[in-house]
Amino acid sequence: MPTSAGVAERSSGLAKLAIGALGVVFGDIGTSPLYAMRDTFAGHHPLPLDRLHIFGIVSLMFWSMMIIVTLKYLTVMMRADNKGEGGSLALLALINQQGAGRRWGKGVVLLGVFATALFYGDAMITPAISVLGAIEGIAVYQPELHVAVVPLVVLILIGLFLFQARGTERVAAFFGPIMLVYFLTIAGLGLAGIANQPQVIGALNPLHAVAMFTADPWRGFVAMGAAVLAVTGAEALYADMGHFGRKPIRLGWAFLVLPALVLNYLGQAALLLSTPAAKASPFFYLAPQWFQWPLLVIASLAAIIASQAVISGTFSVTQQAIQLGLVPRMAIRHTSAAAGQIFIPMINSTLMVAVILLVLVFKSSSNLTATYGIAVTGAMLIDNVLLAVVLLRLWQWKPIVAVPLLGLFFFIDAGYLGANLTKIPEGGWVPLLMGLAIFTLLTTWSRGRQLMRAHMASAALPLEVFTKSAHSSATRVPGTAVFMASSMTGVPSALLHNIKHNKVLHERVVIMTVQIEDMPAVDPAKRALVKDFGNGFYRLTLRFGFLEDTDVPLALRDVSMCGAPFDMMRTSFFLSRQTLLPSDTPGMAIWREKLFSWMLRNATSAMVFFKLPTNRVVELGSQMKI
């Protein structure tokens, strides 16, 4: 029976995790009040400022948060975890893993990949719109300073991206408390606004949303494109589940974030009822004059934290995509001993350029809101498809339960996506173009790797045959040679080239394949699989999860089944480097072959990615047509 001290300790730990989650999980959705109501009544498709539309939009936002965030993501989707990890890629890996032996359609896989592509588009827009939305408070309080907004935002973003190389472990300890202050602040401002117009609480009645759509269906539909801003970041709750767990995220949402957001939206609605001129920025005008500049500071810190969380999330998603074979190898630096604290220079630089370009081109958060919803709603709709596979095929829920629930999710998300498609001319084309470009890169890399492996497998010599003939035909020299091989069968080309040109074999020859599993982490006891072919030949398979660091020398320290332990000073690593020659053979279009060839040339070398000792590596090249 648990003691009272043990219960108190667990409760304290849960509370700390919930506060920590505030800075990482809820940053995006938490900063939505900066611009959601403003864009609804003063954006590209403004609603009339009357009781019908004000009550209707608040009702729509509230019930969207309840259905999309609380029911869909926190209640249902968080149950669909892959060993505690969430997100589109983790969900796709779960489907592939548990669906072994079943024929999952390629369409499901492609949808999961496209959701990842949309995530990258969202990751470019979020820092730009969040920081712009906060810093624009300067122009609200001091209109003559509006010319300083864009330069200041650019400077903040440059500093934020340059800081990434240092890691976020130390400052992350302050993220939670700062966001706690932010949420308490917006809740207090909302309560003050409600006190002036108490009848605004009635806007939570879902009938007000129905009344708005009944009386003004077209404007109500178009307004959904702005109302969706209230739930942007909902998918982050699911994607960040592995860092904090279900309970802290659910606790933080139910007892702080949701109440704070609802109170603030009600407060802004009350302000708009009494002061229509406040529609230019109801979030900032909600503050009394003495608190305007402190609110600007608090909101700016919250926006920077929200941006930081998205950037860190991009690094994590990229690491998963690399391990799952969707993205070329990239240099990954661990900024601390904490799991998930990584930095990817290529992604950081690319993201920084893209974000700053968005700020310079669109110049205001109001213009950027036109680009924001499509990526988010598209990813949410794709999550529904993946969830449908999980509910109906993997968990085998009864259709009478699963179909109405999925129908509700599809109806709402499809409505939001449709409303956001009306914003394509104003900037909605940006995330679509980004998503299409990234989707092309991801699928080209995945397909190119498949073709390369198929080509190598077709020309591969069986290892059993090779070991019998090679043992007696080459001079054996002391030491260990590890030949890296992407395929689980056949002889790697580097081994064939070595024996052909050097006429020698080491006394111990290990053909090693690094295999990434459809799970976040692999049991260390099951890390290595070894097959002994005799005469000093071994095939070694190292298994890693898609969230693990592929540190090969570290993994080899625990391998003793290859005749003897590995001594790095007596071990040489041989790598095969292929140069692709585009051809008109069936498989991929010429332009995609050239694109794949360019990606292959610019990928981080296996030596760096697998952390091999630089003075113990030999690369042997060959040419190939696919």
Sequence and secondary structure as in RCSB ss.txt:
>XXXX:A:sequence
MPTSAGVAERSSGLAKLAIGALGVVFGDIGTSPLYAMRDTFAGHHPLPLDRLHIFGIVSLMFWSMMIIVTLKYLT
VMMRADNKGEGGSLALLALINQQGAGRRWGKGVVLLGVFATALFYGDAMITPAISVLGAIEGIAVYQPELHVAVV
PLVVLILIGLFLFQARGTERVAAFFGPIMLVYFLTIAGLGLAGIANQPQVIGALNPLHAVAMFTADPWRGFVAMG
AAVLAVTGAEALYADMGHFGRKPIRLGWAFLVLPALVLNYLGQAALLLSTPAAKASPFFYLAPQWFQWPLLVIAS
LAAIIASQAVISGTFSVTQQAIQLGLVPRMAIRHTSAAAGQIFIPMINSTLMVAVILLVLVFKSSSNLTATYGIA
VTGAMLIDNVLLAVVLLRLWQWKPIVAVPLLGLFFFIDAGYLGANLTKIPEGGWVPLLMGLAIFTLLTTWSRGRQ
LMRAHMASAALPLEVFTKSAHSSATRVPGTAVFMASSMTGVPSALLHNIKHNKVLHERVVIMTVQIEDMPAVDPA
KRALVKDFGNGFYRLTLRFGFLEDTDVPLALRDVSMCGAPFDMMRTSFFLSRQTLLPSDTPGMAIWREKLFSWML
RNATSAMVFFKLPTNRVVELGSQMKI
>XXXX:A:secstr
   HHHHHHHHHHHHHHHHHHHHHTSHHHHTGGGTHHHHHHHSSS    SHHHHHHHHHHHHHHIIIIIIIIIII
IGGGS BTTB SHHHHHHHHHHHTTTS   HHHHHHHHHHHHHHHHHHHHHHHHHHHHHHTHHHHH GGGGGGHH
HHHHHHHHHHHHHGGG SHHHHHHHHHHHHHHHHHHHHHHHHHHHH GGGGGGGSHHHHHHHHHHSHHHHHHHHH
HHGGGGTTHHHHHHTHHHH HHHHHHHIIIIIHHHHHHHHHHHHHHHHH GGGGG HHHHTS GGGHHHHHHHHH
HHHHHHHHHHHHHHHHHHHHHHHTTSS     EE SSSTT EE HHHHHHHHHHHHHHHHHH SHHHHHHHHHHH
HHHHHHHHHHHHHHIIIIIS   HHHHHHHHHHHHHHHHHHHHHHHTTIIIIIHHHHHHHHHHHHHHHHHHHHHH
HHHHHHHHH   HHHHHHHHHHHSEEEEEEEEEE SSSSS  HHHHHHHHHT EEEEEEEEEEEEEESSS   GG
GSEEEEEEETTEEEEEEEEETTS   HHHHHTT   SSS   GGGEEEEEEEEEE   SSTTS HHHHHHHHHHH
HHS  HHHHTT  GGGEEEEEEEE  
